[in-house]
Amino acid sequence: MAEEFFWSESDEPHALRRRQMLAAYPEIKELFGPDPSGFFKIAGVVLLQICAAALVRDLGWPSIVLLAYFFGAFLNHNLFLAIHELSHNLVFATPLLNKILGIFANLPVGIPMSITFQKYHLDHHNYQGIQGLDVDIPSYSEGRIVRNTASKIVWVFFQLFFYALRPLFVNPKPPGLWEALNLSAQLLFDAALVYFAGYKPLAFLILSTFLGGGLHPMAGHFISEHYVFQKGQETYSYYGPLNLLTWNVGYHNEHHDFPRIPGSKLYKLKQIAPEFYEGLASHSSWIEVIYRYITDPTIGPFCRTIRRPENNMLCRRLNEMGIKKSS
């Protein structure tokens, strides 16, 4: 198993590929911009999950856990990726409306995360691979602890906690007004749910979030997107049926190449310029990705590509302006 990250002396690959693709296919720009139909998708899933939560109030705990894993987890992970879509302002044209819809989509998740996710996720795009700025990269502590199959099973099961808590230790940012609004809305919703339906519905929602982010097919994208399965490649797409439930987040090379294209149109990008993606390694099963990550002794948390700030175009521009960005 790798005992150190894969260091790159070049910029992340997406900016260069973006320029090449636009030069060859300027019509790609026609795919840019929000897709308002996302509002109806989000509203439908939110209402469906709230109804499901209300119906579990009289069920036993084994039934609640099974329903959370095999049904609720799919819906809450769908909402998590809807929040990802909203972080790029890809449902409405104005950031304000996307933020408000993000807080609404957050409600069945049970834990406030929409606004904070947006703040950190944009750094993941701007500073891909720079440790301390791109908090998607595992910490050195994770790499040193997760060294065998057993520890990888535990890590995958709890990866949502690592994903959520890592930014607070690696790159803490002070909360603002929007985080306070996100927290207030979530606490009011959770309290109302407990008051009117009891604590089991809220437990169902939180279990759906937790189970859907661990040893679950939907959570395979956390590993498949940027863990190095083929040396020299740092981003991977997934072309499989679960894209239908995940806002096409599997089209991940495409998404990083053009973050302004909504998930509903990413497949069109691949159709327009197939030669830019045909030579790249990709995944066809998120279950297989999880299985391989756990069982392959050569793959672990250090299987990520990282780079120094001076090898990032945005960092270089900011440094030229006197704005220091360092890992």
Secondary structure, DSSP 8 states (H G I E B T S, - for coil): --SS-EEESS--HHHHHHHHHHHH-GGGGGG-S--TTHHHHHHHHHHHHHHHHHHTTTS-HHHHHHHIIIIIHHHHHHHHHHHHHHHTT-SSSSHHHHHHHHHHHHGGGSS--HHHHHHHHHHHHHTTT-TTT-TTS--HHHHHH--SHHHHHHHHHTHHHHHHHHHHHHS-----HHHHHHHHHHHHHHHHHHHHH-HHHHHHHHHHHHHHTSSSGGGHHHHHTTS-SSTT----EE-SGGGGGTTTTT-HHHHHH-TTS-GGGHHHHHHHSGGGTTTS-EES-HHHHHHHHHH-TT-STT-SEEE-GGGSHHHHHHHHTT-----
